[in-house]
Amino acid sequence: MKKTFIMIIITFTAFLALVQPVSAWAAPNHYAIAEEVYYSLPADAQDNLDLSTMLDGADDPDFKFFDFQYHHYPASAEKANYWILKGKVYYQNEDYKQASYCFGVATHYISDSVCPPHSEGGHSGYEHTKCELQSMLLEPHITDKTGDLDSELNSANQMSGNAWDQWLKTDDDKYIQQCLNKAADLSYMGVNNAVS
């Protein structure tokens, strides 16, 4: 019995080491980021937007579009800007449900730009999966509401790469938390600028 259990663990670990993951943050992280953005927006924007529809959009790049080629900056930034602008047009035309969906999708692409395993190459599927699993135990928090999304994305991507390197060395969750917070910050900047 003990040998069987050990063999299962070894097989599973080997599988994780070989698998090349295609997603960045896990779906619960994308939902938490979209929710954090929604509840940080001005009251009038919260009244107009629909959180449920925003959450629906937050996972669609992975589960509906199967759009795995845009998980890395700068391609993810192009997609984020596309969805932010589309959401802004819907918002200005008072089609708040469509705006909510677009903003949810945009938060996905923005946050993928700051996902540590996607900021630096040369890592195993096991490391990526481990980071993703650990990130699901953390909650994003908006820590900086100032700045411009486009000008912040490049430096945030570099910060994420540094955080990834440090996390690989130390296994300290503070580096993942830093990136989750930055993903929430940038997502807030993008959506808030679109509704203001």
C-alpha positions as CSV (number, residue, x, y, z in Angstrom):
1,M,0.0,0.0,0.0
2,K,2.8,2.4,1.0
3,K,4.7,1.7,-2.3
4,T,1.6,2.3,-4.4
5,F,1.0,5.6,-2.7
6,I,4.6,6.6,-3.2
7,M,4.5,5.6,-6.9
8,I,1.3,7.7,-7.4
9,I,3.0,10.7,-5.8
10,I,6.2,10.3,-7.9
11,T,4.1,9.8,-11.1
12,F,2.0,12.9,-10.3
13,T,5.1,15.0,-9.6
14,A,6.8,13.9,-12.8
15,F,3.6,14.8,-14.7
16,L,3.5,18.3,-13.2
17,A,7.2,18.8,-14.1
18,L,6.6,17.9,-17.7
19,V,3.3,19.6,-18.3
20,Q,3.7,23.0,-19.9
21,P,0.8,25.1,-18.5
22,V,-1.2,27.3,-20.8
23,S,-2.9,29.5,-18.3
24,A,-1.5,32.3,-16.2
25,W,-3.4,33.1,-13.0
26,A,-6.0,30.5,-12.0
27,A,-9.7,31.3,-12.5
28,P,-10.2,32.1,-8.8
29,N,-7.5,34.8,-9.0
30,H,-9.2,36.3,-12.1
31,Y,-12.5,36.4,-10.3
32,A,-11.0,38.0,-7.2
33,I,-9.2,40.7,-9.2
34,A,-12.4,41.6,-11.1
35,E,-14.3,41.7,-7.9
36,E,-11.7,43.9,-6.2
37,V,-11.8,46.3,-9.1
38,Y,-15.6,46.4,-9.1
39,Y,-15.8,47.2,-5.4
40,S,-13.1,49.9,-5.6
41,L,-14.9,51.8,-8.4
42,P,-16.9,54.9,-7.6
43,A,-20.4,54.2,-6.4
44,D,-22.1,55.4,-9.7
45,A,-19.9,53.0,-11.7
46,Q,-20.8,50.2,-9.4
47,D,-24.5,51.0,-9.7
48,N,-24.2,50.9,-13.5
49,L,-22.0,47.8,-13.9
50,D,-23.0,44.2,-13.2
51,L,-20.5,42.2,-11.1
52,S,-21.8,38.9,-12.2
53,T,-21.3,39.8,-15.9
54,M,-17.8,41.1,-15.1
55,L,-16.9,37.8,-13.4
56,D,-18.2,35.9,-16.4
57,G,-15.9,37.9,-18.7
58,A,-12.9,37.5,-16.3
59,D,-12.4,33.8,-17.2
60,D,-13.6,33.8,-20.8
61,P,-10.1,34.2,-22.4
62,D,-9.2,30.8,-20.9
63,F,-12.5,28.9,-20.9
64,K,-14.5,30.4,-23.8
65,F,-12.0,31.9,-26.3
66,F,-9.2,29.4,-25.5
67,D,-7.0,32.3,-26.2
68,F,-3.7,31.1,-24.8
69,Q,-1.3,33.0,-27.0
70,Y,-2.0,36.3,-25.4
71,H,-0.9,35.5,-21.8
72,H,2.4,37.3,-22.1
73,Y,3.2,41.0,-22.2
74,P,3.1,42.9,-24.6
75,A,0.5,40.8,-26.5
76,S,-1.7,40.7,-23.4
77,A,-1.6,44.5,-23.2
78,E,-2.9,44.8,-26.8
79,K,-5.8,42.6,-25.9
80,A,-6.5,44.4,-22.7
81,N,-6.6,47.8,-24.5
82,Y,-8.9,46.4,-27.1
83,W,-11.4,45.2,-24.4
84,I,-11.1,48.4,-22.3
85,L,-11.9,50.5,-25.4
86,K,-14.8,48.3,-26.3
87,G,-16.1,48.5,-22.8
88,K,-15.7,52.2,-22.7
89,V,-17.8,52.6,-25.9
90,Y,-20.5,50.4,-24.4
91,Y,-20.4,52.3,-21.1
92,Q,-20.7,55.6,-22.9
93,N,-23.7,54.2,-24.8
94,E,-25.2,53.1,-21.5
95,D,-25.1,49.4,-22.5
96,Y,-23.7,48.6,-19.0
97,K,-24.1,44.8,-19.3
98,Q,-21.9,44.6,-22.3
99,A,-19.5,47.1,-20.7
100,S,-19.3,44.9,-17.6
101,Y,-18.4,41.9,-19.7
102,C,-15.7,43.7,-21.7
103,F,-14.2,45.1,-18.5
104,G,-14.1,41.6,-17.0
105,V,-12.3,40.3,-20.1
106,A,-9.9,43.2,-19.9
107,T,-9.0,42.5,-16.3
108,H,-8.0,39.0,-17.4
109,Y,-5.6,40.2,-20.0
110,I,-4.2,43.0,-17.7
111,S,-3.6,40.6,-14.9
112,D,-1.9,38.0,-17.1
113,S,0.6,40.7,-18.0
114,V,1.8,40.6,-14.4
115,C,1.7,36.9,-13.8
116,P,5.2,35.9,-12.6
117,P,5.6,32.6,-14.6
118,H,4.7,34.6,-17.7
119,S,7.2,37.3,-17.1
120,E,10.3,35.1,-17.3
121,G,11.0,32.0,-19.3
122,G,13.0,29.0,-18.6
123,H,11.0,27.3,-15.9
124,S,9.2,24.0,-15.6
125,G,5.6,23.2,-15.7
126,Y,5.9,22.1,-12.1
127,E,7.1,25.5,-10.9
128,H,4.3,27.3,-12.9
129,T,1.7,25.0,-11.4
130,K,3.1,25.4,-7.9
131,C,3.0,29.2,-8.2
132,E,-0.6,29.0,-9.6
133,L,-1.7,26.8,-6.7
134,Q,-0.1,29.0,-4.1
135,S,-1.6,32.1,-5.7
136,M,-5.1,30.7,-5.2
137,L,-4.6,30.9,-1.4
138,L,-4.0,34.7,-1.7
139,E,-6.3,37.6,-2.2
140,P,-5.5,40.6,-4.4
141,H,-5.7,44.1,-2.9
142,I,-5.6,47.4,-4.7
143,T,-2.7,49.3,-3.3
144,D,-2.2,52.0,-5.9
145,K,-5.0,53.8,-7.7
146,T,-2.9,56.3,-9.5
147,G,-1.2,56.1,-12.8
148,D,-1.9,55.2,-16.4
149,L,-2.4,51.6,-17.5
150,D,-0.2,51.8,-20.6
151,S,2.7,53.5,-19.0
152,E,2.6,51.2,-16.0
153,L,2.4,47.8,-17.8
154,N,6.0,47.6,-18.9
155,S,7.5,48.3,-15.5
156,A,4.9,46.0,-13.9
157,N,5.9,43.2,-16.2
158,Q,9.6,43.7,-15.3
159,M,8.7,43.8,-11.6
160,S,6.8,40.5,-12.1
161,G,9.9,39.0,-13.7
162,N,12.0,40.0,-10.7
163,A,9.3,38.7,-8.3
164,W,9.3,35.4,-10.1
165,D,13.1,35.1,-9.8
166,Q,12.9,35.9,-6.0
167,W,10.0,33.5,-5.5
168,L,11.9,30.6,-7.2
169,K,14.8,31.3,-4.8
170,T,12.8,31.8,-1.6
171,D,9.3,30.3,-2.1
172,D,8.1,33.4,-0.2
173,D,4.4,34.1,-1.1
174,K,5.0,37.9,-0.6
175,Y,6.4,37.9,-4.2
176,I,3.2,36.3,-5.6
177,Q,1.1,38.7,-3.5
178,Q,3.0,41.7,-4.8
179,C,2.1,40.6,-8.4
180,L,-1.5,39.9,-7.5
181,N,-1.8,43.4,-6.0
182,K,-0.2,45.0,-9.1
183,A,-2.6,43.0,-11.3
184,A,-5.5,44.5,-9.3
185,D,-3.9,48.0,-9.4
186,L,-3.5,48.0,-13.1
187,S,-6.9,46.4,-13.8
188,Y,-8.5,49.1,-11.6
189,M,-6.6,51.9,-13.5
190,G,-7.9,50.6,-16.8
191,V,-11.5,50.1,-15.9
192,N,-11.7,53.3,-13.7
193,N,-10.3,55.4,-16.5
194,A,-12.8,54.0,-18.9
195,V,-15.8,54.8,-16.7
196,S,-14.6,58.2,-15.6
